[in-house]
Amino acid sequence: MGIFDLFKGDRTPLVSQALQDISVMINTGERMIAAATGHLLDNEVLDEDLEELDAMINSREVDLRRVLLEHLSVNPKQDLVFSLKLLSIVHEAERIGDLAKSLAETAALASEPRTGKVVDPLRHARDAIVGMLGRVRGSLATGDDREAVLLMTEHADVKERLSLFVSNLAVSDGVGPNQAIVLALAARMLSRVSSHIANIASTVASPFDKIRGTTISPLIEERLKG
Protein backbone atom coordinates (compact mmCIF):
# COMPACT_ATOMS: atom_id res chain seq x y z
CA MET A 1 0.00 0.00 0.00
CA GLY A 2 1.45 3.36 -1.02
CA ILE A 3 1.79 6.32 1.30
CA PHE A 4 -1.09 8.08 -0.43
CA ASP A 5 -3.40 5.07 -0.11
CA LEU A 6 -3.30 4.60 3.66
CA PHE A 7 -6.51 6.58 4.12
CA LYS A 8 -8.20 5.27 0.96
CA GLY A 9 -9.54 2.07 -0.54
CA ASP A 10 -10.35 -1.08 1.40
CA ARG A 11 -9.92 -0.69 5.13
CA THR A 12 -9.43 -3.24 7.84
CA PRO A 13 -11.88 -3.14 10.77
CA LEU A 14 -9.14 -1.56 12.89
CA VAL A 15 -8.64 1.27 10.41
CA SER A 16 -12.36 1.94 10.00
CA GLN A 17 -13.04 2.01 13.74
CA ALA A 18 -9.97 4.12 14.46
CA LEU A 19 -10.98 6.73 11.89
CA GLN A 20 -14.49 6.88 13.37
CA ASP A 21 -13.06 7.41 16.85
CA ILE A 22 -10.68 10.11 15.64
CA SER A 23 -13.53 11.84 13.81
CA VAL A 24 -15.43 12.01 17.11
CA MET A 25 -12.34 13.39 18.87
CA ILE A 26 -11.86 16.15 16.29
CA ASN A 27 -15.57 16.98 16.25
CA THR A 28 -15.51 17.27 20.04
CA GLY A 29 -12.46 19.52 19.80
CA GLU A 30 -14.32 21.69 17.30
CA ARG A 31 -17.21 22.09 19.75
CA MET A 32 -14.78 23.00 22.50
CA ILE A 33 -12.91 25.59 20.43
CA ALA A 34 -16.15 27.19 19.23
CA ALA A 35 -17.50 27.45 22.78
CA ALA A 36 -14.22 28.60 24.34
CA THR A 37 -13.56 31.31 21.76
CA GLY A 38 -17.17 32.43 21.87
CA HIS A 39 -16.66 32.97 25.58
CA LEU A 40 -13.25 34.64 25.20
CA LEU A 41 -13.67 36.71 22.05
CA ASP A 42 -17.43 37.35 21.90
CA ASN A 43 -18.18 37.55 25.65
CA GLU A 44 -20.70 34.73 25.35
CA VAL A 45 -21.80 32.54 28.22
CA LEU A 46 -19.77 29.33 28.24
CA ASP A 47 -22.50 26.77 27.51
CA GLU A 48 -20.33 23.66 27.14
CA ASP A 49 -18.79 21.58 29.91
CA LEU A 50 -15.23 21.70 28.59
CA GLU A 51 -13.88 19.42 31.32
CA GLU A 52 -16.39 16.73 30.42
CA LEU A 53 -15.73 17.06 26.69
CA ASP A 54 -11.98 16.98 27.26
CA ALA A 55 -12.38 13.83 29.36
CA MET A 56 -14.21 12.24 26.42
CA ILE A 57 -11.30 13.05 24.11
CA ASN A 58 -8.77 11.72 26.61
CA SER A 59 -10.74 8.52 27.09
CA ARG A 60 -10.81 7.82 23.36
CA GLU A 61 -7.09 8.57 23.14
CA VAL A 62 -6.35 5.96 25.82
CA ASP A 63 -8.65 3.42 24.16
CA LEU A 64 -7.06 3.95 20.75
CA ARG A 65 -3.55 3.60 22.12
CA ARG A 66 -4.49 0.35 23.82
CA VAL A 67 -6.20 -1.08 20.72
CA LEU A 68 -3.30 -0.15 18.47
CA LEU A 69 -0.77 -1.67 20.84
CA GLU A 70 -2.76 -4.90 21.07
CA HIS A 71 -3.14 -5.03 17.30
CA LEU A 72 0.54 -4.46 16.60
CA SER A 73 1.63 -6.98 19.22
CA VAL A 74 -0.37 -9.68 17.42
CA ASN A 75 0.25 -8.61 13.82
CA PRO A 76 3.06 -6.03 13.71
CA LYS A 77 3.24 -5.88 9.91
CA GLN A 78 -0.43 -5.15 9.24
CA ASP A 79 -1.38 -1.46 9.30
CA LEU A 80 1.99 -0.57 10.88
CA VAL A 81 2.52 2.82 9.21
CA PHE A 82 -1.15 3.67 9.52
CA SER A 83 -1.05 2.83 13.24
CA LEU A 84 1.96 5.06 13.76
CA LYS A 85 0.17 7.88 11.97
CA LEU A 86 -2.91 7.33 14.11
CA LEU A 87 -0.84 7.71 17.27
CA SER A 88 0.33 11.07 15.96
CA ILE A 89 -3.21 12.16 15.10
CA VAL A 90 -4.68 11.30 18.51
CA HIS A 91 -1.91 13.28 20.20
CA GLU A 92 -2.73 16.35 18.10
CA ALA A 93 -6.47 15.97 18.76
CA GLU A 94 -5.85 15.69 22.50
CA ARG A 95 -3.82 18.90 22.49
CA ILE A 96 -6.66 20.77 20.76
CA GLY A 97 -8.93 19.90 23.67
CA ASP A 98 -6.37 21.17 26.17
CA LEU A 99 -5.96 24.44 24.28
CA ALA A 100 -9.72 24.95 24.21
CA LYS A 101 -9.78 24.81 28.00
CA SER A 102 -6.89 27.26 28.19
CA LEU A 103 -8.65 29.67 25.84
CA ALA A 104 -11.73 29.64 28.06
CA GLU A 105 -9.62 30.13 31.19
CA THR A 106 -7.94 33.17 29.62
CA ALA A 107 -11.28 34.98 29.70
CA ALA A 108 -11.07 34.94 33.50
CA LEU A 109 -7.94 37.11 33.29
CA ALA A 110 -9.79 39.90 31.50
CA SER A 111 -10.84 42.93 33.51
CA GLU A 112 -13.30 44.08 30.83
CA PRO A 113 -15.28 42.66 27.88
CA ARG A 114 -13.41 42.07 24.63
CA THR A 115 -14.91 44.61 22.25
CA GLY A 116 -13.95 46.82 19.34
CA LYS A 117 -12.08 46.37 16.10
CA VAL A 118 -8.93 45.25 17.90
CA VAL A 119 -10.55 41.85 18.47
CA ASP A 120 -11.67 41.37 14.86
CA PRO A 121 -8.44 39.71 13.59
CA LEU A 122 -8.76 37.08 16.31
CA ARG A 123 -12.39 36.45 15.43
CA HIS A 124 -11.50 36.03 11.77
CA ALA A 125 -8.73 33.58 12.71
CA ARG A 126 -11.14 31.71 14.98
CA ASP A 127 -13.69 31.37 12.18
CA ALA A 128 -11.01 30.01 9.86
CA ILE A 129 -9.78 27.54 12.46
CA VAL A 130 -13.24 26.19 13.28
CA GLY A 131 -13.78 25.65 9.56
CA MET A 132 -10.39 23.94 9.28
CA LEU A 133 -11.36 21.48 12.00
CA GLY A 134 -14.38 20.34 10.02
CA ARG A 135 -12.34 20.10 6.84
CA VAL A 136 -9.51 18.09 8.36
CA ARG A 137 -12.05 15.64 9.72
CA GLY A 138 -13.39 15.21 6.19
CA SER A 139 -9.89 14.87 4.76
CA LEU A 140 -9.15 12.00 7.13
CA ALA A 141 -12.44 10.29 6.35
CA THR A 142 -11.90 10.35 2.59
CA GLY A 143 -8.12 10.39 2.32
CA ASP A 144 -8.28 13.68 0.43
CA ASP A 145 -4.60 14.61 0.19
CA ARG A 146 -5.35 17.73 -1.87
CA GLU A 147 -7.56 19.11 0.87
CA ALA A 148 -4.90 18.18 3.40
CA VAL A 149 -2.30 20.22 1.50
CA LEU A 150 -4.70 23.18 1.35
CA LEU A 151 -5.13 22.97 5.11
CA MET A 152 -1.38 22.98 5.64
CA THR A 153 -1.11 26.05 3.41
CA GLU A 154 -3.99 27.77 5.18
CA HIS A 155 -2.31 27.18 8.53
CA ALA A 156 0.76 29.03 7.30
CA ASP A 157 -1.47 32.01 6.47
CA VAL A 158 -3.30 31.90 9.81
CA LYS A 159 0.00 31.64 11.67
CA GLU A 160 1.43 34.64 9.82
CA ARG A 161 -1.66 36.78 10.42
CA LEU A 162 -1.71 35.97 14.13
CA SER A 163 2.00 36.69 14.48
CA LEU A 164 1.45 40.08 12.82
CA PHE A 165 -1.47 40.72 15.17
CA VAL A 166 0.75 40.19 18.22
CA SER A 167 3.48 42.40 16.76
CA ASN A 168 0.99 45.21 16.14
CA LEU A 169 -0.52 44.73 19.58
CA ALA A 170 2.87 45.19 21.23
CA VAL A 171 3.21 48.73 19.85
CA SER A 172 -0.44 49.78 20.09
CA ASP A 173 -1.25 52.80 22.25
CA GLY A 174 -4.98 52.12 22.28
CA VAL A 175 -4.93 48.85 24.22
CA GLY A 176 -4.42 48.62 27.96
CA PRO A 177 -1.98 46.16 29.57
CA ASN A 178 -4.66 43.74 30.72
CA GLN A 179 -6.41 43.54 27.37
CA ALA A 180 -3.08 43.27 25.54
CA ILE A 181 -2.07 40.26 27.63
CA VAL A 182 -5.43 38.55 27.14
CA LEU A 183 -5.47 39.11 23.39
CA ALA A 184 -1.83 38.10 22.95
CA LEU A 185 -2.45 34.85 24.83
CA ALA A 186 -5.52 34.22 22.69
CA ALA A 187 -3.53 34.79 19.50
CA ARG A 188 -0.75 32.42 20.51
CA MET A 189 -3.16 29.67 21.53
CA LEU A 190 -5.20 30.02 18.34
CA SER A 191 -1.98 29.69 16.38
CA ARG A 192 -1.19 26.47 18.25
CA VAL A 193 -4.64 25.06 17.46
CA SER A 194 -4.07 25.83 13.80
CA SER A 195 -0.68 24.12 14.02
CA HIS A 196 -2.22 20.95 15.44
CA ILE A 197 -4.76 20.92 12.61
CA ALA A 198 -1.96 21.24 10.07
CA ASN A 199 -0.10 18.40 11.76
CA ILE A 200 -3.17 16.18 11.45
CA ALA A 201 -3.50 17.15 7.78
CA SER A 202 0.15 16.26 7.21
CA THR A 203 -0.57 12.63 8.13
CA VAL A 204 -2.77 12.45 5.02
CA ALA A 205 -0.52 14.49 2.74
CA SER A 206 2.93 13.29 3.78
CA PRO A 207 4.89 10.07 4.31
CA PHE A 208 5.43 9.11 7.94
CA ASP A 209 8.92 10.61 8.23
CA LYS A 210 7.65 13.98 6.96
CA ILE A 211 4.54 14.44 9.10
CA ARG A 212 4.37 17.62 11.20
CA GLY A 213 6.52 19.27 8.56
CA THR A 214 5.80 22.77 7.32
CA THR A 215 6.70 22.23 3.66
CA ILE A 216 5.17 20.11 0.93
CA SER A 217 7.55 17.53 -0.51
CA PRO A 218 8.25 17.51 -4.30
CA LEU A 219 6.71 14.01 -4.48
CA ILE A 220 3.40 15.30 -3.16
CA GLU A 221 3.49 18.43 -5.31
CA GLU A 222 4.02 16.28 -8.41
CA ARG A 223 1.15 13.97 -7.47
CA LEU A 224 -1.21 16.87 -6.87
CA LYS A 225 -0.55 18.18 -10.37
CA GLY A 226 -1.97 14.98 -11.84
C-alpha positions in Angstrom: 0.0 0.0 0.0 1.5 3.4 -1.0 1.8 6.3 1.3 -1.1 8.1 -0.4 -3.4 5.1 -0.1 -3.3 4.6 3.7 -6.5 6.6 4.1 -8.2 5.3 1.0 -9.5 2.1 -0.5 -10.3 -1.1 1.4 -9.9 -0.7 5.1 -9.4 -3.2 7.8 -11.9 -3.1 10.8 -9.1 -1.6 12.9 -8.6 1.3 10.4 -12.4 1.9 10.0 -13.0 2.0 13.7 -10.0 4.1 14.5 -11.0 6.7 11.9 -14.5 6.9 13.4 -13.1 7.4 16.9 -10.7 10.1 15.6 -13.5 11.8 13.8 -15.4 12.0 17.1 -12.3 13.4 18.9 -11.9 16.1 16.3 -15.6 17.0 16.3 -15.5 17.3 20.0 -12.5 19.5 19.8 -14.3 21.7 17.3 -17.2 22.1 19.8 -14.8 23.0 22.5 -12.9 25.6 20.4 -16.1 27.2 19.2 -17.5 27.4 22.8 -14.2 28.6 24.3 -13.6 31.3 21.8 -17.2 32.4 21.9 -16.7 33.0 25.6 -13.3 34.6 25.2 -13.7 36.7 22.0 -17.4 37.3 21.9 -18.2 37.6 25.6 -20.7 34.7 25.4 -21.8 32.5 28.2 -19.8 29.3 28.2 -22.5 26.8 27.5 -20.3 23.7 27.1 -18.8 21.6 29.9 -15.2 21.7 28.6 -13.9 19.4 31.3 -16.4 16.7 30.4 -15.7 17.1 26.7 -12.0 17.0 27.3 -12.4 13.8 29.4 -14.2 12.2 26.4 -11.3 13.1 24.1 -8.8 11.7 26.6 -10.7 8.5 27.1 -10.8 7.8 23.4 -7.1 8.6 23.1 -6.4 6.0 25.8 -8.6 3.4 24.2 -7.1 4.0 20.7 -3.6 3.6 22.1 -4.5 0.3 23.8 -6.2 -1.1 20.7 -3.3 -0.2 18.5 -0.8 -1.7 20.8 -2.8 -4.9 21.1 -3.1 -5.0 17.3 0.5 -4.5 16.6 1.6 -7.0 19.2 -0.4 -9.7 17.4 0.3 -8.6 13.8 3.1 -6.0 13.7 3.2 -5.9 9.9 -0.4 -5.1 9.2 -1.4 -1.5 9.3 2.0 -0.6 10.9 2.5 2.8 9.2 -1.2 3.7 9.5 -1.1 2.8 13.2 2.0 5.1 13.8 0.2 7.9 12.0 -2.9 7.3 14.1 -0.8 7.7 17.3 0.3 11.1 16.0 -3.2 12.2 15.1 -4.7 11.3 18.5 -1.9 13.3 20.2 -2.7 16.3 18.1 -6.5 16.0 18.8 -5.9 15.7 22.5 -3.8 18.9 22.5 -6.7 20.8 20.8 -8.9 19.9 23.7 -6.4 21.2 26.2 -6.0 24.4 24.3 -9.7 25.0 24.2 -9.8 24.8 28.0 -6.9 27.3 28.2 -8.7 29.7 25.8 -11.7 29.6 28.1 -9.6 30.1 31.2 -7.9 33.2 29.6 -11.3 35.0 29.7 -11.1 34.9 33.5 -7.9 37.1 33.3 -9.8 39.9 31.5 -10.8 42.9 33.5 -13.3 44.1 30.8 -15.3 42.7 27.9 -13.4 42.1 24.6 -14.9 44.6 22.3 -14.0 46.8 19.3 -12.1 46.4 16.1 -8.9 45.2 17.9 -10.5 41.8 18.5 -11.7 41.4 14.9 -8.4 39.7 13.6 -8.8 37.1 16.3 -12.4 36.4 15.4 -11.5 36.0 11.8 -8.7 33.6 12.7 -11.1 31.7 15.0 -13.7 31.4 12.2 -11.0 30.0 9.9 -9.8 27.5 12.5 -13.2 26.2 13.3 -13.8 25.7 9.6 -10.4 23.9 9.3 -11.4 21.5 12.0 -14.4 20.3 10.0 -12.3 20.1 6.8 -9.5 18.1 8.4 -12.1 15.6 9.7 -13.4 15.2 6.2 -9.9 14.9 4.8 -9.2 12.0 7.1 -12.4 10.3 6.4 -11.9 10.3 2.6 -8.1 10.4 2.3 -8.3 13.7 0.4 -4.6 14.6 0.2 -5.3 17.7 -1.9 -7.6 19.1 0.9 -4.9 18.2 3.4 -2.3 20.2 1.5 -4.7 23.2 1.3 -5.1 23.0 5.1 -1.4 23.0 5.6 -1.1 26.0 3.4 -4.0 27.8 5.2 -2.3 27.2 8.5 0.8 29.0 7.3 -1.5 32.0 6.5 -3.3 31.9 9.8 0.0 31.6 11.7 1.4 34.6 9.8 -1.7 36.8 10.4 -1.7 36.0 14.1 2.0 36.7 14.5 1.5 40.1 12.8 -1.5 40.7 15.2 0.8 40.2 18.2 3.5 42.4 16.8 1.0 45.2 16.1 -0.5 44.7 19.6 2.9 45.2 21.2 3.2 48.7 19.8 -0.4 49.8 20.1 -1.2 52.8 22.2 -5.0 52.1 22.3 -4.9 48.8 24.2 -4.4 48.6 28.0 -2.0 46.2 29.6 -4.7 43.7 30.7 -6.4 43.5 27.4 -3.1 43.3 25.5 -2.1 40.3 27.6 -5.4 38.6 27.1 -5.5 39.1 23.4 -1.8 38.1 22.9 -2.5 34.8 24.8 -5.5 34.2 22.7 -3.5 34.8 19.5 -0.7 32.4 20.5 -3.2 29.7 21.5 -5.2 30.0 18.3 -2.0 29.7 16.4 -1.2 26.5 18.3 -4.6 25.1 17.5 -4.1 25.8 13.8 -0.7 24.1 14.0 -2.2 21.0 15.4 -4.8 20.9 12.6 -2.0 21.2 10.1 -0.1 18.4 11.8 -3.2 16.2 11.4 -3.5 17.1 7.8 0.1 16.3 7.2 -0.6 12.6 8.1 -2.8 12.5 5.0 -0.5 14.5 2.7 2.9 13.3 3.8 4.9 10.1 4.3 5.4 9.1 7.9 8.9 10.6 8.2 7.6 14.0 7.0 4.5 14.4 9.1 4.4 17.6 11.2 6.5 19.3 8.6 5.8 22.8 7.3 6.7 22.2 3.7 5.2 20.1 0.9 7.6 17.5 -0.5 8.3 17.5 -4.3 6.7 14.0 -4.5 3.4 15.3 -3.2 3.5 18.4 -5.3 4.0 16.3 -8.4 1.1 14.0 -7.5 -1.2 16.9 -6.9 -0.5 18.2 -10.4 -2.0 15.0 -11.8 
